[in-house]
Amino acid sequence: MHARDDAPLFVRRVLDLVARDAVTCAPETSAADIARVMSREGVGSVIVVANGRPVGIVTDRDLRRKIVADARD
């Protein structure tokens, strides 16, 4: 059973809400490169993929927290 486009948000499938392909990177990608990709692609998260499988996620919040933590040291 599929939810209609005008159905309330909570009854829709995630697949119906996704507007684009996920933005991905390799585990060895630098934080600076991930930040550039997020800015260029207009996203707030990047899925980390190794051997064709998702192994993690980096969010804009992760990057901000790391920058703040480094500034405090």
C-alpha positions as CSV (number, residue, x, y, z in Angstrom):
1,M,0.0,0.0,0.0
2,H,1.4,3.4,-1.0
3,A,0.5,6.7,0.7
4,R,-1.0,9.4,-1.5
5,D,1.1,12.5,-2.2
6,D,-1.4,14.6,-0.2
7,A,-1.3,12.1,2.8
8,P,-0.1,13.3,6.1
9,L,3.7,13.2,6.5
10,F,3.8,10.6,9.2
11,V,2.1,8.0,6.9
12,R,4.4,8.4,3.9
13,R,7.3,6.1,3.2
14,V,10.8,7.5,3.5
15,L,11.4,6.6,-0.1
16,D,8.5,9.0,-1.1
17,L,10.2,11.8,0.8
18,V,13.7,11.5,-0.7
19,A,14.2,14.2,-3.3
20,R,17.7,13.2,-4.5
21,D,20.5,10.7,-4.2
22,A,22.6,10.6,-1.1
23,V,25.9,12.5,-1.1
24,T,28.7,10.1,-0.2
25,C,32.4,10.1,0.5
26,A,35.2,7.6,1.3
27,P,36.4,7.1,4.9
28,E,39.7,8.7,4.1
29,T,38.1,12.0,2.9
30,S,39.3,15.0,4.8
31,A,36.9,17.0,7.0
32,A,37.8,20.1,4.9
33,D,36.8,18.2,1.7
34,I,33.5,17.0,3.3
35,A,32.7,20.6,4.3
36,R,33.3,21.8,0.7
37,V,31.1,19.0,-0.7
38,M,28.3,19.9,1.8
39,S,28.5,23.5,0.7
40,R,28.6,22.7,-3.0
41,E,25.7,20.2,-2.8
42,G,23.6,22.1,-0.4
43,V,23.4,19.3,2.1
44,G,23.9,18.9,5.9
45,S,25.2,15.4,5.9
46,V,27.4,13.0,3.9
47,I,27.2,9.2,4.1
48,V,30.6,7.5,4.5
49,V,30.8,4.5,2.2
50,A,33.5,1.7,2.3
51,N,33.4,-1.3,0.0
52,G,30.0,-0.2,-1.4
53,R,28.4,-0.2,2.0
54,P,27.5,2.7,4.3
55,V,29.7,2.8,7.4
56,G,28.9,6.2,8.9
57,I,27.6,9.7,8.5
58,V,29.2,13.1,8.9
59,T,26.9,16.0,9.6
60,D,27.4,19.7,9.6
61,R,26.9,19.6,13.3
62,D,29.8,17.1,13.6
63,L,32.1,19.5,11.7
64,R,31.0,22.5,13.8
65,R,31.5,20.6,17.1
66,K,35.0,19.5,16.0
67,I,36.0,23.1,15.1
68,V,34.8,24.4,18.4
69,A,36.5,21.6,20.3
70,D,39.8,22.3,18.5
71,A,39.5,26.1,19.2
72,R,39.2,25.4,22.9
73,D,42.4,23.3,23.1
